[in-house]
Amino acid sequence: MYLNRVFNDSFYEKSLVVDDNKVHKFDLVSSDNSIVVECKSYTWTKDDNFPFAKISTAIETIFYLSRIITDRKIIVFQDDFNKKGESLVETFIRRYDGLLDDVDMWAYKVGDSIENDSV
């Protein structure tokens, strides 16, 4: 797995406390809880519009990430491009940069094989 190689650690799906009475299950958490990662896969709408309804779950994820104390917070988006060549990840960052604060945004680009995928 890519994260295991980059951070020389193991990652697991794990629930963490995000508020007094609220727990959220994060996609990938390092063995010592110092790195928390959420993975998202969205596409432009069929008419090449920004998928606001789907993106609302990413905004919710940013909120949950803002509620935890950890060294590194990352959202990985599988990138998608519309007919004009616009990146969904770049558009998301442009629209919501003010919310990201201490959250890193990574674009995952699918290649023709897993060896040709890039982050």
N, C-alpha and C positions, 0 to 999 in steps of 0.2 A: 504494500500500500504506500502511496506517495507520502502521506504525512509521517508514517513510521520512518521512512528514509530521511526526510528533511529534518525532523526533530529528534531522530534516534530514540524514539519512545513508542509505546504501544497505546492505541486508542480504542475506546469502547463506548457504546451507547450507554448513557448514564443519566440518572435523574439527579438534579441539584435543586436546592432550596432557592427560590427567587423572591420570596416574600414570607411573612410570618406563617401564613397558612397555605402557601402555594409552592408546588414543586413542578418543574418542567423537565421533560426528558430531552436531553441534547443528543444530537446525532453522534458526535465524537468528542470524547474527553480523554485527555492524556492520563497516564497511570497515576500521576501525582496531582491531578486537577489543575495544573498550571496553564493548560491550553484547552480552550473550549471551541468547538467548531460546529457550525450548522451548515448543511448542504441544501441548496435550492435549485430547482430546475424549472424554469419558466420559458415561454416562447411569446413572441409577438402575437397579437390576435391575427385571425385569418385575413383581416383587412389592414394589417400592418400597423395597428394601433398599440399603444402602450397598455399592457394588461393590468390595469389598476386593481381590479378585484383580486387577481391572483397575488399581486405584489403586497396586498394588505397582510398576508401571512409573513412576509419578510419584515415588514414594519413591526409586527408583533414579536418576531424573533429578536430584532434589535432592542426592543423593550426588555425582553427577558435577559438578554446579554448585559444590558445596563444595570440589572439588579444583582449581578453576581460579582464577586471579587476574585479575579484571576489575573495571571500575568499577561495572557494573550487571548484575544477574542477574534474569531475569524468567521466570516460568512463566505462560503464558496458557492458561486452561481455558475451553473452550466451556461455558457454564453450562447446567445442566439443573435442572428443578424437579420434585419428586415431587408426588403427589396432595394432600399436605398443604401444598404451597407452599414446601417447604424447598429452599433453594439447595444444590446439590452443592458449589459453590465454598466457600460459607460453612461447610458441614459439614466439608469437607476442612481448612480453616484452623483450625477449632475443634479438630479431632482431632490435627492435625500441626503446629500453630504452633511448637512447640518445636524442630522440625527445620528450619524455614524460615530462621532466622538472618538472613542478608543477601540472601535471595531475595525479590523482590517477586512477589506473586500478583495477577494480573489476571483478571477475569471478562469473557469475551466473550459477548455476548448477541446471538443471531441475530434480525434483524428481518425484515420481509416483503420487503425488498430490501437490497442491500449498503449503500445510502445510509442505511438505517435500522438497521444493525447498531450496537452500542455496546460500548465497553470500559470 
